[in-house]
Amino acid sequence: MVSSWATRARISSSDCEEIAELLTARDRLPKALGRVERGLELANQDRSGHGLEFLHRALLVKLGRADEAQRSAWADFAEFPHRYSNKHLAALIPEA
């Protein structure tokens, strides 16, 4: 459920993505991840947020949670099997 402050302030998923990118640039990764997760909640309402999904996975990897990023990419590929989702999944799999 999206918080009421986001509705009142008319915060969009793209706003959250931009804020998360700024936070990432300042190495405030946990806060950036939180903003991405809020943006994904908003994106679920309007079917947007593809950039947020990629940023979410990148932040998970940077925070040492690569397994969660891999599960997310796999779920995306399983739902929408496409060469681009496969490419993103392959990028998260460590080489042998």
C-alpha positions in Angstrom: 0.0 0.0 0.0 1.4 3.4 -1.0 1.6 5.8 1.9 -0.8 8.7 2.0 2.0 11.2 2.0 3.0 10.1 -1.5 -0.6 10.6 -2.6 -0.9 14.0 -1.0 2.4 15.2 -2.3 1.8 13.6 -5.8 5.1 11.8 -5.7 5.5 9.6 -8.8 7.6 6.5 -9.4 9.9 8.6 -11.6 10.3 11.1 -8.8 11.4 8.2 -6.6 13.8 6.9 -9.2 15.5 10.3 -9.6 15.8 10.8 -5.8 17.3 7.2 -5.6 19.8 8.0 -8.3 20.9 11.2 -6.4 21.2 9.2 -3.2 23.2 6.5 -5.0 25.6 9.1 -6.3 26.2 10.2 -2.8 26.8 6.7 -1.6 23.7 6.6 0.5 22.7 3.2 -0.7 20.3 2.0 2.0 18.3 5.2 1.7 18.4 4.9 -2.1 17.0 1.3 -1.8 14.2 2.5 0.4 13.3 5.2 -2.2 13.4 2.6 -5.0 11.1 0.3 -3.0 8.6 3.2 -2.5 8.8 3.9 -6.2 8.1 0.3 -7.1 5.0 0.5 -4.9 3.8 3.5 -6.9 4.8 1.9 -10.2 2.6 -1.1 -9.4 -0.4 1.2 -9.6 0.4 2.7 -13.0 2.4 -0.2 -14.6 5.6 1.8 -14.9 8.9 1.5 -13.2 11.1 -0.6 -15.4 14.1 1.6 -14.6 13.3 1.2 -11.0 13.5 -2.5 -11.3 17.0 -2.3 -12.7 18.1 0.2 -10.1 16.6 -2.0 -7.4 18.7 -4.9 -8.5 21.9 -2.9 -8.8 21.4 -1.5 -5.3 20.8 -5.0 -3.9 24.1 -6.2 -5.5 26.0 -3.2 -4.1 24.5 -3.9 -0.6 25.7 -7.5 -0.7 22.3 -8.9 -1.5 23.0 -10.4 -5.0 20.9 -13.4 -4.3 17.8 -11.2 -4.0 18.7 -9.4 -7.2 19.1 -12.7 -9.0 15.7 -13.9 -7.7 14.1 -10.7 -8.9 15.6 -10.9 -12.3 14.6 -14.6 -12.6 11.0 -13.7 -11.7 11.0 -11.0 -14.3 12.3 -13.3 -16.9 9.9 -16.1 -16.0 7.0 -13.6 -16.3 8.2 -11.9 -19.5 10.7 -14.1 -21.3 12.5 -11.8 -23.6 16.0 -11.3 -24.7 16.3 -8.1 -22.7 15.1 -9.7 -19.5 17.4 -12.6 -20.2 20.3 -10.2 -20.7 19.7 -8.6 -17.3 19.4 -12.0 -15.7 22.6 -13.2 -17.2 24.4 -10.2 -16.0 23.6 -11.1 -12.4 24.8 -14.7 -12.6 28.4 -15.1 -11.5 30.7 -16.9 -13.9 31.9 -20.3 -13.0 
